[in-house]
Amino acid sequence: QVQLVESGGGLVQAGGSLRLSCAASGNDFSINIMAWFRQAPGKQRELVARITSGGSTIYADSVKGRFTISRDNAKNTLYLQMNSLKPEDAAVYYCHALRPDWPTTREYWGQGTQVTVSS
């Protein structure tokens, strides 16, 4: 079982920065594929960025060059550094974990943290 707790959301002006954190419980955090998703009102939840256990990353086109996903396996923590924020980045941001549990894979979600960007 993995529990995910996000923090770091808040209100920021357009052009500003925020750093989200996701603290994960459980063992072997390093084997999880971790990701950040976001969901704006009236829109579907979308992938923002993902990082594998080996550190490979992918980003949504809309955030490339502005957001950076990283992980600290020693601290069981996932991060999302968000720079040059735009009003369209406003959403609830969710931490997500994919955990191998042979023969299947289990997924876990955090409760979300609100990011508001004022223009």
Secondary structure, DSSP 8 states (H G I E B T S, - for coil): ---EEEE--EEEETT--EEEEEEE-SS-GGGSEEEEEEE-TTS--EEEEEE-TT--EEE-TTTTTTEEEEEEGGGTEEEEEE-S--GGG-EEEEEEEEEEETTEEEEEE---EEEEEE-
